[in-house]
Amino acid sequence: MSTIERREPNGISVLVSGAGIGGLMAALECWRIGCNVRVFERSKTNVTSGDSFTIGPSALDTFKHWPDMEKQCYEIAYYPLLSQFNLKGEKIAGPVEMSKFIHSHKVPNRIARHMRPDFHAVLLEQLKAIGIYLEYGKEVVDYFENAQGGQAGVVLEDGSKHSTDLVIAADGVRSPSWGLVAGQPVANRSSGNAIFRVAYPVEHALTDPMIAEHFQLTDDGRSVMEMWAGPGAYAMFWRNKDFMT
Ligand SMILES: Cc1cc2nc3c(=O)[nH]c(=O)nc-3n(C[C@H](O)[C@H](O)[C@H](O)COP(=O)(O)OP(=O)(O)OC[C@H]3O[C@@H](n4cnc5c(N)ncnc54)[C@H](O)[C@@H]3O)c2cc1C
C-alpha cells in the first residue's frame, strides 16, 4: 500500500450522505485534505451493482493523489471501440477508439471504461485502507443548516439528528437536499422514454447466434460498442471479453 500525502488535520468535520461513487470519492478527497469524515448509506450493506461507465480526464486526474487507486483504475479499465448509427440504422462512424469522441484540443485524449462494480470496489477498498468505515442502514430523510452557527446536519429515518461542519448530499437524484439547495423541493419528471440495460457474461450472450454474428470481436480481439439513435430513444450495445450489455 503506497503512502498517501494527507494534509494536516484541519478540524473540519464532513458528513457524506450516500455511498455511491460520488459520495465515496468525495469522502476520500475530504479526508486527504485533512477533514474528519463520516459516510451514511441507507443500504444495509455494500451495493455495487450496475454495469459500466466511462470516466474522463478530470476524474482520472483525481487519482494522481492516490497511487494505489490510480494503478488499480488502469488495471480494471478496458478500451472498447465505438460505432455510431443514425435514425435510419446506417453506420455513420466507426469503429474508432472511444476516446476520439471526447477529444478536443483542450482535453487530453484520455478516458477509461470500467465495470461499475469493479470501480466501486476500488473506492471501497481505499476507504477501508485509510480507516473510514461506512455506516450502513442510515437513511437520511432531511437536511438542515444553521448558517449563523456554522453548522449543518442530517436527520435520519429513526429521527436522530447529526450535526457537522459540512454535509455532502451524494444520495442520488431523489435527494431530499433539494429543499435546501434549490430553496424548494424539486420533483423528478419522467422524460417519457425508457431504457433497458442489462449485462451478461459474454460467453452466455454469445450462445445466441444473432448476437454472436453481430457483435464479432475485431481481428485483434477488440470489442465494439454500438450507439444507435432513435425517435426519443437511445440504444447502446457494447461488449468486452467479460460482459455484454
Ligand atoms: C444506464 C446508465 C448509464 C450511465 N453511464 C454513465 C457513464 O458512462 N459515465 C458516467 O460518468 N456516468 C454514467 N451514468 C451516470 C452515473 O451512474 C451516475 O452519474 C452516478 O452513479 C452518480 O453517482 P452518485 O454517487 O452521485 O449517485 P448514485 O450512484 O445514485 O449513489 C447514491 C447513493 O446514495 C444512497 N442513498 C440514496 N438515498 C439515500 C438517503 N436518503 N440516505 C442515505 N443514502 C442514500 C444510494 O443507496 C446510493 O448508494 C449512467 C447512468 C445510467 C443509469
The ligand as an SDF file (V2000), in Angstrom:
LIG
                    3D

 53 58  0  0  0  0  0  0  0  0999 V2000
  -27.7610    3.4720  -17.8470 C   0  0  0  0  0  0  0  0  0  0  0  0
  -26.8110    4.4600  -17.2230 C   0  0  0  0  0  0  0  0  0  0  0  0
  -25.5830    4.6810  -17.8230 C   0  0  0  0  0  0  0  0  0  0  0  0
  -24.6790    5.5850  -17.2870 C   0  0  0  0  0  0  0  0  0  0  0  0
  -23.4700    5.7630  -17.8870 N   0  0  0  0  0  0  0  0  0  0  0  0
  -22.5820    6.6310  -17.3600 C   0  0  0  0  0  0  0  0  0  0  0  0
  -21.2980    6.8150  -17.9370 C   0  0  0  0  0  0  0  0  0  0  0  0
  -20.9510    6.2070  -18.9430 O   0  0  0  0  0  0  0  0  0  0  0  0
  -20.4370    7.6780  -17.3330 N   0  0  0  0  0  0  0  0  0  0  0  0
  -20.7780    8.3560  -16.2000 C   0  0  0  0  0  0  0  0  0  0  0  0
  -19.9720    9.1230  -15.6790 O   0  0  0  0  0  0  0  0  0  0  0  0
  -21.9980    8.2090  -15.6550 N   0  0  0  0  0  0  0  0  0  0  0  0
  -22.8940    7.3810  -16.1970 C   0  0  0  0  0  0  0  0  0  0  0  0
  -24.1100    7.2250  -15.6360 N   0  0  0  0  0  0  0  0  0  0  0  0
  -24.4470    8.0570  -14.5200 C   0  0  0  0  0  0  0  0  0  0  0  0
  -23.8510    7.5030  -13.2440 C   0  0  0  0  0  0  0  0  0  0  0  0
  -24.4270    6.2570  -12.9640 O   0  0  0  0  0  0  0  0  0  0  0  0
  -24.1650    8.4650  -12.1690 C   0  0  0  0  0  0  0  0  0  0  0  0
  -23.6790    9.7270  -12.5320 O   0  0  0  0  0  0  0  0  0  0  0  0
  -23.5030    8.0250  -10.8860 C   0  0  0  0  0  0  0  0  0  0  0  0
  -23.9630    6.7670  -10.4660 O   0  0  0  0  0  0  0  0  0  0  0  0
  -23.8250    9.0210   -9.8430 C   0  0  0  0  0  0  0  0  0  0  0  0
  -23.1410    8.6240   -8.6810 O   0  0  0  0  0  0  0  0  0  0  0  0
  -23.6110    9.1540   -7.3110 P   0  0  0  0  0  0  0  0  0  0  0  0
  -22.6750    8.6120   -6.2760 O   0  0  0  0  0  0  0  0  0  0  0  0
  -23.7810   10.6360   -7.3680 O   0  0  0  0  0  0  0  0  0  0  0  0
  -25.0930    8.5950   -7.0900 O   0  0  0  0  0  0  0  0  0  0  0  0
  -25.6170    7.1070   -7.0060 P   0  0  0  0  0  0  0  0  0  0  0  0
  -24.7710    6.1670   -7.7600 O   0  0  0  0  0  0  0  0  0  0  0  0
  -27.0730    7.1920   -7.3230 O   0  0  0  0  0  0  0  0  0  0  0  0
  -25.4420    6.7490   -5.4580 O   0  0  0  0  0  0  0  0  0  0  0  0
  -26.2860    7.2960   -4.4840 C   0  0  0  0  0  0  0  0  0  0  0  0
  -26.0580    6.5210   -3.1930 C   0  0  0  0  0  0  0  0  0  0  0  0
  -26.7960    7.1530   -2.1740 O   0  0  0  0  0  0  0  0  0  0  0  0
  -27.5650    6.1820   -1.4670 C   0  0  0  0  0  0  0  0  0  0  0  0
  -28.7530    6.8690   -0.9860 N   0  0  0  0  0  0  0  0  0  0  0  0
  -29.8390    7.2360   -1.7140 C   0  0  0  0  0  0  0  0  0  0  0  0
  -30.7140    7.8880   -0.9400 N   0  0  0  0  0  0  0  0  0  0  0  0
  -30.1750    7.9310    0.2990 C   0  0  0  0  0  0  0  0  0  0  0  0
  -30.5990    8.5010    1.5230 C   0  0  0  0  0  0  0  0  0  0  0  0
  -31.7730    9.1240    1.6170 N   0  0  0  0  0  0  0  0  0  0  0  0
  -29.8010    8.3970    2.6030 N   0  0  0  0  0  0  0  0  0  0  0  0
  -28.5760    7.7630    2.5180 C   0  0  0  0  0  0  0  0  0  0  0  0
  -28.1310    7.1930    1.3740 N   0  0  0  0  0  0  0  0  0  0  0  0
  -28.9070    7.3020    0.2750 C   0  0  0  0  0  0  0  0  0  0  0  0
  -27.8640    5.1030   -2.5010 C   0  0  0  0  0  0  0  0  0  0  0  0
  -28.1650    3.8560   -1.8780 O   0  0  0  0  0  0  0  0  0  0  0  0
  -26.5460    5.0620   -3.2640 C   0  0  0  0  0  0  0  0  0  0  0  0
  -25.6020    4.2210   -2.6420 O   0  0  0  0  0  0  0  0  0  0  0  0
  -25.0360    6.3080  -16.1390 C   0  0  0  0  0  0  0  0  0  0  0  0
  -26.2740    6.0880  -15.5240 C   0  0  0  0  0  0  0  0  0  0  0  0
  -27.1500    5.1710  -16.0640 C   0  0  0  0  0  0  0  0  0  0  0  0
  -28.4990    4.9530  -15.3860 C   0  0  0  0  0  0  0  0  0  0  0  0
  1  2  1  0
  2  3  1  0
  2 52  2  0
  3  4  2  0
  4  5  1  0
  4 50  1  0
  5  6  2  0
  6  7  1  0
  6 13  1  0
  7  8  2  0
  7  9  1  0
  9 10  1  0
 10 11  2  0
 10 12  1  0
 12 13  2  0
 13 14  1  0
 14 15  1  0
 14 50  1  0
 15 16  1  0
 16 17  1  0
 16 18  1  0
 18 19  1  0
 18 20  1  0
 20 21  1  0
 20 22  1  0
 22 23  1  0
 23 24  1  0
 24 25  2  0
 24 26  1  0
 24 27  1  0
 27 28  1  0
 28 29  2  0
 28 30  1  0
 28 31  1  0
 31 32  1  0
 32 33  1  0
 33 34  1  0
 33 48  1  0
 34 35  1  0
 35 36  1  0
 35 46  1  0
 36 37  1  0
 36 45  1  0
 37 38  2  0
 38 39  1  0
 39 40  1  0
 39 45  2  0
 40 41  1  0
 40 42  2  0
 42 43  1  0
 43 44  2  0
 44 45  1  0
 46 47  1  0
 46 48  1  0
 48 49  1  0
 50 51  2  0
 51 52  1  0
 52 53  1  0
M  END
$$$$
